Amino acid sequence: MEDLFRKILYTGVGFVTTASDSVQKSVLELIQKGEISEKEGKKIVTDLEKSVNEKREEFEERLNTMVSLAVEKFNIPTEMPDMPNLPFSKTASLEKRIKSLEIKVGLLTKELDIKKKKPAGVKATAKKAVRKTAKKATATAKKATATAKKATATAKKATATAKKAATTAKRTVTRRRKVTV
């Protein structure tokens, strides 16, 4: 806030300086044209500078009074209650730092909340692991079923082959009996 008033003051001084420069240039032009004497020109410039300095001091006093009234009226702190000798600029700097720290605390709080909610994430991960394991078990069971079907088919073939062998053996035995009788 104090910086703002300083900027306003310097802006006013800048305007006055610019106006003063313009008047000095105008006076020089009048001197060169011969409309006024050099002595009169110097007097005009000196009077102007004196008047500007008086008005500047008056302006500064008014501005300081206005600032003091505004500070009182709007209850703007100019120092920290716990530290009465601390200048306002330091107070503003501390306020900025406090806001920055509040933001950081808020972010850390959110991060902690997220970490606290991780068990739900762990549950989701566990569910995924169970699903994955179940899929693997299902795939393994399907493979085992396929293998069992192949084994059954092979056993059926072996049984058929054994029946054929038994039938052939019976025929052979029967033929031999016939031949030997």
Helices and strands as residue ranges (DSSP letters): H 2-33, H 38-73, H 88-116, H 118-180
